[in-house]
């Protein structure tokens, strides 16, 4: 459990250290991170569509990179989820950590009880495990995710 907590804190520290506003930001990771400070106000994040839409019609997930490129490899990415968004049951090839920045989210394995995750909460999602992600607040949710490889979204047939 301590290693999950440590990894989550590392992801948050990485966001604060290596924030960027481009769709892909690999050029902003310095070869010697002790020599460069990067700061990116939330108002300067550049959001783009992920193409993932909610079956309940509440909208599409948006993404803004902090570092890396979510379509190519390791990345730290902000995810904006509309209020009321409920994903389809899906998996990801690789595991990832998520941190709630705003709103109240849920990330539950199929059949598990929903546990509301208010700002400051985090979760770990194992690769290959079917789950549903939700924004249960009346305002949009913003999450930060860190994943060691590229992001994918694989719907699970019912």
N, C-alpha and C positions, 0 to 999 in steps of 0.2 A: 504494500500500500504506500509506503514511503516513496518508492521509486516513481509511482504514478504522480504523487504530489510534487515531487522534485521535477519531473518532466513537464508538468503543467506550469510550474513557476518558471522553468527555463523558457517555455514557449512565450509566456507573457513578457519576460525580460527581453527575449529576442524581438518581440513586436516593438517594444519601447526603444530598442537599440537600432533596429534595421528597417524602420518603416519606409515605404515608398508609395508612390501614387500611380505608377504605370501598370498596365495589364500584366506584364511580366517584369520582374525586378531583379534578375540575377546579377546585373551589373552593379547593384548597390551593395552587394555583400563584399566587404573589403577582404583582401588577401590576409591582412593582419587586422582583425577586428578591434584590437586594443588601440589602434592608431586613428580611428575615425568614428565620429558620432554622427548619426543621422536622426533627424527629428521630423515627423510628419504629423501635423495637426489633423484631426479627424475630418475637418472641413475640406481638406485637400486630397482625401482619398478619391480615387477614380473608380467608380463602380461600373461593372459590365455584367451582362446577362450570363448565367451559367447554362441556360436552356432547360433547367429543371423546373417544371411547373407542378403546382399542387392539383391533384385530382378533384379537390373540393372547390376549385375555381378561385382561390384567394390570391393567385399571382405566381410570380417566378422568382427564384432565388437570384440574388445579385452577389457578385464577388468583387473584392478589391484587394490586391496583393500587398503584403508587407515585405515579403522576400520570396525569391524563387518564382517558378512558373507552375501553377497547379496542373497544367496540361503536359508537363515534361518531367517533373521529378519533385524532389523535396521542396516543400513550400510552407509558408505561414500566410494565411489568407483570412481576411475578414469576410463573413457571410452575412448578408442582410436578408431576413426572412419576413415577409408580410405578416401582419397580425392575423391570427386564425389559420395560418398555413399548416397543413398536415400533409406530410410526404406520403407517397406510396410506400409499401413495404419494399425495402431495397437492401443491398449490401454494397460494400466497397472492397476492392481487392486488398488494399493495405489498411492497417489500423491507423487511427488518428486520435488526437486529443482535441477536445473542444472546451472553450471557456465562454461563459455568458458575459457579454459586455452590457447590453441593455435588453429590456423585456424579460419575459419569463419563458424559458424553453423546456422541452421534454425530449429526451433521447432514450427510447425504450426498446428492448428486445421484444420480439413478437411474443405476446402472451404475458409479459410482465406488467405490473402495475405502473402507471405513470407517476413519476416523481418530479414535481415542479422544481425547476432550476432557476432561481432568481439571479440577478447580476452578482458576479463574483464566484458563481458555482462553476464546476467543470465536470466533464465526463470523459471516459475512455471508450472508444468504439473499436472492438476487435475486427480485423479484416475477415470477410466472409460470413459474418453473423447478421442474419436478417433483423432489421429494426425499422422503426418509424421515428422521424424527427418532426417536432411541432413547435410552433410559437403560440402559446396559450394566453398571452397577454393581449390587451386591447390596443396596444401600440406595437410597432414592428420590433423584431428581435435582431440584435447584432451579436454574432458569435465570432470568436477567433478560433481557427483550427490550425493545428500543426500536423503535418503528415510527412513521413519519411520518403514517400514516393509520390508519383502523380495521382491526382484525384480521378476517381471514376464513380459513376452512379449506376448501379445495376439493378433495375426493377426485378422483383421476385414474382413469378407467376403464381396466382392463387390456386 
